[in-house]
Every structure is written in structure tokens, then in C-alpha cells.
Amino acid sequence: MVSYSVLTTRIRTWVEGISTSYWFIPVCMMIVTSMFCLVCLTVARRASMPEGMLSLIPLVTQAGAQQLLSTIATAIITATSIVFSMTIVALTMASAQFGPRLLRTFMIDKGTQVVLGTMVSTFLFCIIALHHLSSITENRDALSLLSALAMLLAIIDTFTIVYFIHHIARFIQADEVIYRCFRNLEANLDTLLPRPEGEANELPISEALVSVGFYQTSVKAKRIGYAQSINYSKMLNLESDRITGIEVKARSGDHVMPDATILIIHSTCQLQEETIEELRKFIVIGRQRTPIQDPEFVVSQLVEIALRALSPGINDPFTAITCLDKLTSACILMSHRVFPASCVVNTSSNIWLKRRTFNLHSVIDTSFDQIRQAGKAHVDVALHILHCLSKLKEHFDKEFQEKINEQAKATVELIELERISEKDKREIQEAYTSFTHCPKIF
């Protein structure tokens, strides 16, 4: 039987999948609308309008109600096709300009999903109402109320289309895309940097204190894909007197190859196949990389936008500079967090956990390495990298100063190979003086 903790991990992965789909919210809205329409039809058959409402809701005949519902349904389904076409065009433009992996940022947008859901829900309301129209022919009050509801939904759809045009025009702007990527990272820091040692009975230990078990069982992956989430907490809190420790070979975001070893279980005796299968479920493997427990995923999205902007076909260093600002902010935010320890032990059961973890050094390299290489011909990009590194130098502890100096030196070494003016050389030299061990470079 799959434990609650395993189910929670899988539910998080499932929610991540449906949140980036265009079907879930529209389908939910269609179901709610269908129920609402049936309730309205049931109530309308027995309803009669007060005299005061006749001035707001005029009486209509069956033919008039049928024509009105048919007109609204036809118009709405036509408008829905236009909304769908505009969405496809926006996704195509986003894929070409920002990269295919940035489509997730567009797919997760709730505004577009709600607009599509509103349009198809109105169409469904009109279709269901038309189907039941013949059963309320004798009650003109009911026909009038039903027509008024359809008109109200049509008016809402009209405003929805206006909102959608504004929304999609703003959403495809580079600054908006960059902001949304950064906001996703900022909002999900708790899940991006999980800390199993946060419990009272879980303690970080040195790797030298890890004791190798008498038996070692390699757990192979049964499918190919990306490690989307790993239930570290459940591994540490196993109720077993046979298992002494677990080595986690995969890390969130890694691509798992065929028959790759994802776990090594250290135990006092041979483990049963049921236990191995239970442990295998702690690692969720999917078709694509997700931001769950993967802080470098969103960082890589911002880097990809910058690389696209610096490509010869686009040549937009301003967008790359904006990405550098957000990446610097992301590094500063992560510096305030405690990254997971590579080795943790459960003080109650003495089960230890050894894993490959993320650290701030790798996040800094991911943030600046490729942008530095792609922007080596842009003096303004190199200057801004040095400016961002100086900001990191102000916020980071001494243990990261060497890494920051290394990044600054690599930036200057690349710009030295380019032919630049004396003015640019002075600016580069001045920006580099804030780093330690920086002799004259030109």
C-alpha cells in the first residue's frame, strides 16, 4: 500500500502537470456551467417574474428565445475559435523568441485558461438550454429568464474578449515573461529548497560518519525521464530495522537513463522485492523537467531568455541585462536560505541519507556562465555582469567571495579577447577594481 507521504509527492507532481494544461480549468468550468444550466431550467419551469422585473427582462416567445440562444451560441463559438487562434499565435511567438521551454510560463497562465473556460461554458449553456427549450414553451416567464441569463453570459464574454486581447498583448512582452519567471521562483522557494533535516529528529552529519551497510542493494529505474520529485522525508523516516542508510543517486532535474541506479540501499540483510518497489516509488520520474525541488530550473529559464536575446538573429542585450538583474536577485534570495545538507541522519532510527544536493555555487555558475560566453562581444553585457557580481559580493559571506572573484575574472578574460575602445577599457577596468586580486588588465 502506498503511504500518504508518497501520495502527497505524487499529487504535487500531478498538480504541476495539470496546472500547465489548457483543459483542466475549462473542463471544470464547463461542468459547473452544465449543473448551473440544469438548475436554472428546473427553477425556471416553476418561476414567475414579479411585475417590477418586466421592465428589465422583457417577455419573449419560444421562437424569440430559440433565435436568441442560437445567435449567442454561434457568436460565442466563433469568438472561441478566434481566442484559440490568438493563443496559438502567442505560443508560437513565445517559442520562437524565448525558447520552447518557456512555453510552460504561458501554459500555466490562469488568465488564458479562464477566458477559454468562460467562452466554451457559455456555448455549452446555450446548447443545453436549446435542447430543453421545448419543455417550457407554455411558460413565457421561464423563457424570458432563460434568455436573460444567456444575454448576461454573452455580455460577460464580450468583456472577457476585451480583457483577453489586453492580457495577451501584455503577456508576450519580454519584461513580463521575465517577471513571471522570477515570481515563480520567489513564490516556490519552500518547495525548491526542501530541508528534510528541518525535523527535530533529523540532523545533518559529515559524510565521513556514514557507515556502509553489510548488504548493498542497487535500485534501478524502470522508466526513462526526468526526476521530478524525491521524497527525502519519507526515506529518512522509514520504519525498518533492516535498512541502515540510503544513497540517492538521482537529483531533481536529472535525466534518468535506462536501467540507471537511482538508489543504493544499505541494510543488514537482503531486502524483499516489495520493499525495493516501495523505495523506488519515492522518486517520481516524468517526461519533462519541472520546477519541483529544482531551483536551477527557473534559473535556467531566465538564462535561456538571455541567450535567445543575445543570439545574432535577435541581438537584444537589453533583455539579457534585465535577466541578469533578476538572476542576481534570485541568487541573493537563495543566499538567505539554508540549502539541504548532503548527508542527514534520523537520530531516532539511525537511518542515514546521502544525496547529491544543490548549492549556491552551482546556482551562481548556472546564472552567469552561459550569458558571459554568449555576451562576450557586448561590452555593456560584460559591464553589467561585473556590476551584478559586485552586488553579490556585498550580500554574500566570505565563503562565496572566491566564486564571485572567479566569475569576474572569467568575464574580464573574455572581454580582453575583443577589440574594444579605450573608453570601454577604462570602464571595464574601473568595474573590475571592486574585486580582490585584480591587476591592471589592459
Secondary structure as UniProt FT lines:
FT   HELIX           4..19
FT   HELIX           24..44
FT   TURN            45..46
FT   HELIX           51..53
FT   TURN            54..56
FT   HELIX           62..98
FT   HELIX           100..102
FT   HELIX           103..107
FT   HELIX           110..131
FT   HELIX           133..136
FT   TURN            137..138
FT   HELIX           140..171
FT   HELIX           174..187
FT   HELIX           189..192
FT   HELIX           196..198
FT   TURN            200..201
FT   STRAND          202..204
FT   HELIX           207..209
FT   STRAND          215..220
FT   STRAND          225..230
FT   HELIX           232..236
FT   STRAND          243..248
FT   TURN            252..253
FT   STRAND          255..256
FT   TURN            258..259
FT   STRAND          261..267
FT   HELIX           273..280
FT   TURN            281..282
FT   STRAND          283..286
FT   TURN            292..293
FT   HELIX           295..310
FT   TURN            312..314
FT   HELIX           317..335
FT   STRAND          343..346
FT   TURN            347..349
FT   STRAND          352..355
FT   HELIX           360..374
FT   TURN            375..377
FT   HELIX           379..395
FT   HELIX           398..400
FT   HELIX           401..416
FT   HELIX           422..432
FT   TURN            433..434
//
